Amino acid sequence: MDEKTEALRDLFVDATGAETVTERQAESPGSLTDRDEDAVAARVDELVSTMRERYAFDAGLDNAGYRRVAVGFFDDEDDATIAAALADGSTSIDADVVREARFDLHLVDEDDRDTPAPVEYAAVKRAVAADRPLTELAATLSVDAETVEAYVPVAQADLASTRVNDRFRDELRALLTDADLEGSHAAAAREDGLREATEDIETDVSL
């Protein structure tokens, strides 16, 4: 590799590197921290109300409680931590209530789907979708029915989300995380970097 080629390679790496993206993210307006928190909270409440009417929630939380569950979920808080944040002197809320509220909101994670051998989560979900007696599935797997039934709420939440193309879960994620912003900043940084590098190449060639 000659000096000119090496210099161009370094230019491309510098122009599109992770550090550049981080700097742009830090400097660019429109990050999650700059959003109108009241507007985000209002939109989350609208989604919760829509889902409550559609799915008949029964976890016993108000919209603010469900919003706190969603925020905690996307902040990687466990159910017990969220429950502690929701509980006050007059209300007792445990991790099971939070888990039920998460499923109401279609917020299922991989730990929820982690079934013990020989139970396969996909098989449980298929059985629930087909309205197949879970006792049959349990007998086929040589496990007790309770082991299979424990994953029914998980499957029901996943299936409900699938039926609406994950609309509610995806919008909650978009509202409560900066994943979309990170992706757009990274893409913009790559485009800017490549354009600048191309201009430098053209200048070098003309010289």
C-alpha positions in Angstrom: 0.0 0.0 0.0 1.6 3.3 -1.1 1.5 6.5 1.0 -1.4 8.0 -1.0 -3.6 4.9 -0.7 -2.8 4.6 3.0 -3.7 8.3 3.5 -7.0 7.8 1.7 -7.8 4.7 3.8 -7.1 6.7 7.0 -9.3 9.5 5.8 -12.2 7.1 5.2 -11.7 5.5 8.6 -11.5 8.9 10.3 -14.5 10.3 8.4 -16.8 7.4 9.3 -15.5 6.2 12.6 -17.5 5.6 15.8 -16.0 8.6 17.6 -17.3 10.9 14.8 -20.8 9.5 15.3 -20.6 10.0 19.0 -19.5 13.6 18.6 -22.3 14.3 16.2 -24.8 12.7 18.5 -23.6 14.9 21.3 -23.7 18.1 19.3 -26.8 17.4 17.2 -30.1 18.9 18.3 -33.2 16.7 18.6 -31.8 14.1 20.9 -34.1 12.3 23.4 -32.9 14.6 26.1 -34.1 17.6 24.1 -37.6 16.2 23.4 -40.6 17.7 25.0 -41.0 15.2 27.9 -44.6 16.3 28.5 -45.5 15.5 24.9 -43.8 12.1 25.1 -45.7 11.3 28.3 -49.0 12.4 26.7 -48.4 10.2 23.7 -47.5 7.2 25.9 -50.7 7.8 27.9 -52.7 7.9 24.6 -51.2 4.5 23.6 -52.0 3.1 27.0 -55.6 4.3 26.8 -56.0 2.8 23.3 -54.5 -0.5 24.4 -56.6 -0.5 27.6 -59.8 -0.2 25.6 -58.7 -2.8 23.1 -57.4 -5.4 25.5 -59.2 -4.8 28.8 -56.2 -4.4 31.1 -56.5 -5.9 34.6 -53.1 -5.2 36.3 -54.8 -2.5 38.3 -52.5 0.4 37.3 -53.5 3.8 36.0 -52.0 5.3 32.9 -49.1 6.8 34.8 -48.3 3.5 36.3 -48.3 1.8 32.9 -46.1 4.6 31.6 -43.6 4.0 34.4 -43.6 0.3 33.6 -42.8 1.1 29.9 -40.1 3.5 30.9 -38.5 1.0 33.2 -38.7 -1.8 30.6 -36.8 0.2 28.1 -34.3 1.3 30.7 -33.6 -2.4 31.4 -35.0 -2.3 34.9 -36.2 -5.5 36.3 -39.8 -6.0 37.4 -38.9 -5.8 41.1 -37.2 -2.4 40.6 -40.2 -1.0 38.7 -42.5 -2.3 41.4 -40.5 -0.6 44.1 -40.7 2.7 42.2 -44.4 2.4 41.7 -45.3 1.4 45.3 -46.1 4.0 47.9 -47.4 4.0 51.4 -51.0 3.1 50.4 -50.4 0.8 47.5 -48.6 -2.5 47.4 -47.3 -3.4 44.0 -45.1 -6.5 43.4 -43.1 -7.8 40.5 -46.0 -10.0 39.3 -48.2 -6.9 38.8 -45.4 -5.3 36.8 -45.0 -8.4 34.7 -48.7 -8.5 34.0 -48.6 -4.8 33.1 -45.7 -5.4 30.7 -47.5 -8.1 28.9 -50.6 -5.8 28.7 -48.3 -3.4 26.8 -46.8 -6.2 24.7 -43.4 -5.7 26.3 -41.9 -9.2 26.4 -38.1 -9.8 26.6 -36.0 -12.9 26.0 -35.9 -13.9 29.6 -39.7 -14.2 29.6 -39.4 -16.6 26.6 -36.6 -18.7 28.2 -38.3 -22.0 28.8 -36.8 -24.9 30.7 -35.9 -28.0 28.6 -37.6 -29.9 27.1 -40.3 -27.1 26.7 -39.8 -25.0 23.6 -41.4 -21.6 23.7 -42.3 -21.8 20.0 -44.3 -24.9 20.6 -46.1 -23.2 23.5 -46.9 -20.2 21.3 -48.2 -22.4 18.5 -50.4 -24.3 20.9 -51.8 -21.0 22.3 -52.4 -19.7 18.8 -54.2 -22.9 17.8 -56.2 -22.9 21.0 -54.8 -26.4 21.6 -55.2 -27.9 25.1 -52.0 -27.3 26.9 -52.4 -30.6 28.7 -51.8 -32.3 25.4 -48.6 -30.4 24.8 -47.5 -31.1 28.4 -48.1 -34.8 27.9 -46.2 -34.8 24.6 -43.2 -33.1 26.4 -43.5 -35.3 29.5 -43.8 -32.3 31.8 -46.5 -31.2 34.1 -49.2 -28.8 32.8 -48.2 -26.0 35.2 -44.8 -25.8 33.5 -46.4 -25.2 30.2 -49.1 -22.9 31.5 -46.5 -20.6 33.0 -45.6 -19.4 29.5 -49.1 -18.9 28.3 -49.3 -15.2 29.3 -45.9 -14.6 27.5 -47.3 -16.3 24.3 -50.5 -14.4 24.5 -48.7 -11.1 24.7 -46.4 -12.0 21.8 -49.3 -13.1 19.7 -51.3 -10.0 20.5 -48.4 -7.9 19.4 -47.9 -9.9 16.2 -51.5 -9.4 15.3 -51.0 -5.6 15.2 -47.6 -5.8 13.5 -45.9 -4.9 16.8 -47.4 -1.4 16.4 -47.7 -0.5 20.1 -44.4 -2.0 21.2 -42.5 -0.3 18.4 -44.1 3.1 19.0 -43.3 2.8 22.7 -39.7 2.0 21.9 -39.5 5.0 19.5 -40.9 7.3 22.2 -38.9 6.1 25.1 -35.5 5.3 23.6 -33.1 7.1 21.2 -32.5 4.0 19.0 -34.0 5.8 15.9 -32.0 8.9 16.6 -28.8 6.9 16.9 -29.5 5.2 13.6 -30.2 8.4 11.8 -27.1 10.1 13.3 -24.9 7.2 12.3 -26.3 7.2 8.8 -25.8 11.0 8.5 -22.2 10.7 9.8 -21.4 8.0 7.2 -22.8 10.1 4.4 -21.0 13.2 5.5 -17.8 11.4 6.0 -17.9 9.7 2.6 -18.8 12.9 0.9 -15.9 14.7 2.5 -13.5 11.9 1.7 -14.6 11.8 -1.9 -14.1 15.6 -2.2 -10.6 15.2 -0.8 -9.9 12.4 -3.3 -11.1 14.5 -6.2 -8.9 17.4 -5.0 -5.9 15.2 -4.6 -6.4 13.8 -8.1 -6.8 17.2 -9.7 -3.5 18.3 -8.1 
